[in-house]
Structure formats: structure tokens, C-alpha cells
Amino acid sequence: MLTNAEIAELLARAATEEGGHRQRALSRAARAAVMAWTEEAADVADAPGRSLTELPLVGPWVARMLLRWLEEPPPAELREPSPLRRGFLTLAEVTRT
């Protein structure tokens, strides 16, 4: 199961490969995964009748990307946070604690 912190890292990396509105959408979703999502995206995806678009700053395009990652997680080295983003708790982790 991917955590919101891992998803945030994947979103931030994906943003560097995009341009324009897609880059902004991915960057905003990456920040929201850490600071605004009160529950783990994997839990939302697994819940019957719920959609990832319920999470702040997640539209249909980003939700499809998240679902692909949740179904087939990318390699661990791609999910490892950069030194700038290492050591932070996500809002979902803080809420759970």
C-alpha cells in the first residue's frame, strides 16, 4: 500500500515531466497529499462508493494516475523522498497518531 507521503513524492516527480496546467495540477496535488488529505488515498480508493476525487485538489486525471500507482506501485527508489521533503509527517499520519 502506498502512503500519502510516497504518493506526494511520485506526484512531485511526475510534475517535473509535465508542463502548463498538468504540471500545476500535479504540484498542487503533491502538496495537498502532505498537508490537506486527512485520510490515506489508499483507504479512499478501497472504500466502496468513494472516489479519489473526494480528496482536495484531485481531479479525474490525477485520480486515474493515483489508481494506477495504487494498483501497481512504482519501484521503491522512485517513492523515496528527496532530501528537501524527507522527515515530514503527512496530515493523515498526524490525524491517525
N, C-alpha and C positions, 0 to 999 in steps of 0.2 A: 504494500500500500504506500503510495506517495503521500508525503506530508505537505502541508501548505508551504513550508519553507523550501522544500525541494521543487514544488511547482513554481514558486516565486523565482527561483534560480533558472528554471527552464524557460519561463516566460521572459525573464530579463535577457537571457541568451538569444531567444528567438527574436526579440525586439531588435537586436543588433543586425539581424539578417533581413529586416524589412525596412520599408520607408514609408513616409507620409502617415496617413491615418492608421494604418495597420501597426506601424511602429509605436505610435502614441497609445493605441488600444492595448498592446502587449505590455508596454511600460506601466501604464496605469493599473492594469490587472495584476502585474507583478507586485507593485506597491500595495495594492488592496489585499493581496493574498497574505501579506505580512501584517498589515495594520488595520484591515477592515473586515476580514472574514472571521466571524465569531465561531464558525464550526469548520471542521475539516472538509475539504472539497470531496474527498473520497466517501465520506459519510453521506453527503448530499446526493452524490451520484448513485450510491447504493440504496437510498431510501425510495420506496415505491411512490410514484406520483410526483416526485420532485425533479427539478431541473437545475443544472448548474447555473443557468441564467438568473437564478434567485440570488446568487452571490453578487455583492457590489462590483460594478464595473466589468461584469462578464456578459458579453453579448453572445449571439448564436455562433459566430465564427470562433471566438475564443473558447466557448463551451465545447465545440467539436474537437478542438485541439486538446483540451483538457481530457476529454473522454478517451481519445486515442492514447494519451500518456498513461491514464489510469488503467486502461486495458492492457497495454504493453509498455511498461515503464522503460524509459531510455536507460542506457548504461549508468552505473553509479558515478563514474567520473564526470558525467555531464550534469549530475544533480548536486555535486559538491559546491558549496557556496564560494564565491570569490573572497579574498581576504577582506574586502570592504564590507561584505554582507555576512561575515562569519560571526557566530556567537549571539545572535539576536533571537529572542523568542517571538513567535507569532501571536497574534491576538487569540487565536483558537487555543494555543498552548497555555497562555496565561489564564484564559477563561476556564480551561479544564483543570488547571492547577488550583 
